[in-house]
Amino acid sequence: MELTPRLAGTVALLALLPAIVFGLTKNPLAGGVTAVNVLLISVVIYLLMSPTEGGHGHESEHDAEHEHTA
């Protein structure tokens, strides 16, 4: 099974469950801060794993032009 950005983000969001339970049962402020942190980390994981334009293995126009003139 390949780990896709969507799957990685979804797995990271599972950490919201204990954060919400903690916020509801112990300390609402700490639970809220933890939930925001989990959301931020989930978004970062999704963005880091998403494909990017001009990523590895792709030749840019500048590289191709420079290679042909050399």
Backbone torsions as a table, in degrees:
resi	resn	phi	psi	omega
1	MET	NA	128.2	180.0
2	GLU	-86.4	138.7	179.2
3	LEU	-87.1	103.4	-179.5
4	THR	-88.5	161.5	177.6
5	PRO	-57.8	-39.1	-179.4
6	ARG	-64.2	-43.5	179.9
7	LEU	-67.5	-41.5	179.4
8	ALA	-63.5	-42.2	178.1
9	GLY	-64.6	-38.6	179.3
10	THR	-66.9	-42.9	178.1
11	VAL	-62.6	-41.4	178.8
12	ALA	-63.3	-34.4	179.7
13	LEU	-69.3	-17.7	176.5
14	LEU	-61.9	-22.6	177.8
15	ALA	-68.8	-11.9	176.2
16	LEU	-67.0	-32.1	-176.5
17	LEU	-58.4	-53.7	178.3
18	PRO	-66.3	-30.2	178.1
19	ALA	-65.7	-40.9	179.1
20	ILE	-68.0	-43.6	178.4
21	VAL	-60.3	-44.7	178.5
22	PHE	-61.3	-43.6	-179.8
23	GLY	-63.1	-36.1	-179.0
24	LEU	-78.4	-28.6	-174.0
25	THR	-101.7	-30.8	-172.9
26	LYS	-115.4	-68.2	-171.9
27	ASN	-138.8	104.5	-176.5
28	PRO	-59.8	-37.6	-179.3
29	LEU	-66.6	-46.6	178.9
30	ALA	-64.7	-38.2	177.4
31	GLY	-64.2	-39.8	178.4
32	GLY	-66.6	-44.1	178.5
33	VAL	-63.0	-42.2	178.9
34	THR	-63.5	-42.1	179.4
35	ALA	-62.5	-42.0	177.5
36	VAL	-63.2	-42.4	178.0
37	ASN	-62.1	-41.5	178.5
38	VAL	-62.5	-42.4	178.6
39	LEU	-62.8	-44.6	178.6
40	LEU	-61.6	-44.9	-179.9
41	ILE	-64.7	-39.3	178.6
42	SER	-62.6	-42.1	178.4
43	VAL	-65.2	-42.1	179.8
44	VAL	-63.8	-42.8	177.5
45	ILE	-61.0	-43.9	179.1
46	TYR	-60.7	-46.8	-178.1
47	LEU	-67.3	-38.8	179.9
48	LEU	-66.6	-32.9	-177.6
49	MET	-90.2	-11.3	-179.6
50	SER	-72.5	146.7	177.0
51	PRO	-66.2	146.7	179.6
52	THR	-117.3	155.0	177.1
53	GLU	-73.1	131.1	-179.7
54	GLY	74.7	28.2	-179.2
55	GLY	-75.0	-166.2	-178.0
56	HIS	-58.2	140.7	176.2
57	GLY	85.7	-2.1	178.9
58	HIS	-109.2	135.4	179.9
59	GLU	-93.3	126.5	179.6
60	SER	-79.5	164.0	179.2
61	GLU	-61.2	-39.6	-179.5
62	HIS	-63.0	-44.1	179.2
63	ASP	-63.7	-42.9	-179.0
64	ALA	-65.4	-41.1	179.5
65	GLU	-65.5	-42.7	-179.4
66	HIS	-65.8	-36.7	-178.7
67	GLU	-67.8	-37.9	-178.5
68	HIS	-73.5	-28.3	-178.9
69	THR	-84.1	-17.7	-176.4
70	ALA	-80.4	NA	NA
